[in-house]
């Protein structure tokens, strides 16, 4: 059985801290939980400190992408739209070549 893609803390479900986007989502969820009195100030501080440590360990090679829209699954997980990934050699027949940053006519 695969491990879940989130960390459960009391009734607060946080994403795995694997990139800056997941850390931002975790900050939002922790802040919301604190403001709605679901977690106390001490736990909020400890969780935010853990996020600070996690954010310092993210590599600088991370591809910064801005997500402009989110959807929520039936389980309550927030998800960004699926990203289209091209395979090498697809450029010649690609329909998005006019708007693609990675378009290479030589492929």
N, C-alpha and C positions, 0 to 999 in steps of 0.2 A: 504494500500500500504506500502510495506517495505521501511525502510529508506536506502539511498545509502550507500555503503561501502567505501565512500571517502568523502573528504572535498574539496570544490571548492573555490579557491581563485583567483580572476580574471580569467585568462585562465589556471591557474595551478591547476591540480587535484591531491590532496594528499590523501594517504590512511588514514583510521582511525588510530589513534596512540594507538594501543592496545597491541603491543609487540615490542621487539627489532628489528625484521625484518621489520615491517612497519615503524619504525622510521628510519632505514637505507635507505629504499626506499624513504622516504620523504626527507632525507638529500640529496640524489642523485638528486631528482627532483628539489629541491630548488636551489642547486648548478648549475645545468644545466640551470635553468630559469634565474639565475643571470648572468651567463657567456654569455648567449645569449641575454641579456638586456631585458628580458620580465618582470623582477621585479628589483626595485632599491635597493641600498645598505641598506637603512633604513628598508624596508620591509624584506629583506633577513635576517638582524640581528634580527629583531623581531621574524620571523619564526624560526630561528635557536635557539633563546633563548627559545621559546615555546617547541621546541623539546628537549632541555636540561632539562627543567622542567619535561616533559613527561617521559624522560628516567630515571629520578630519582625516579619516582613513579612506575616503573615496579617491580613486585615482584621478589625476588631472587629464587622463586620456578619455574620460567619459564624453560621449557625444551629446552636447547640450541640445535638446529638442524641447520646444515649447508645445505643450498640449493645449489646444484651444477648446476642446470639448471633452466631456466625460459622460459615461453611461454608468448606471448602477445595475448590477446583476440582481437576480431574485434573492440571493444570499446577502445583499447589502454591500458587496465589494464594488469599489469604484474602479473603472477601467477606461483607459484611453482607447481611441479608435485603433483598429489593427493597422499596422504599418505595412505598406507594400514593399517587398524586398525583391530586387531583381537578381537574376543569375548572370554570371559572366557570359557574354555572347548574346544577351537578349537585346542589346541596344539597337541593332540593325532593324529589328521588326517591332520595336516598342512604340506604342501609341502615345506615350507621355514624353517623347524625346524633346519636344519644344519647351517643356516646363521642368525637365529633370536636371538637377544639379550635377548628377553623376554621368550624364550622357557622354559617351565617347564613340564618335563615328568610326573610329579605327577598329572597334571590336567586331 
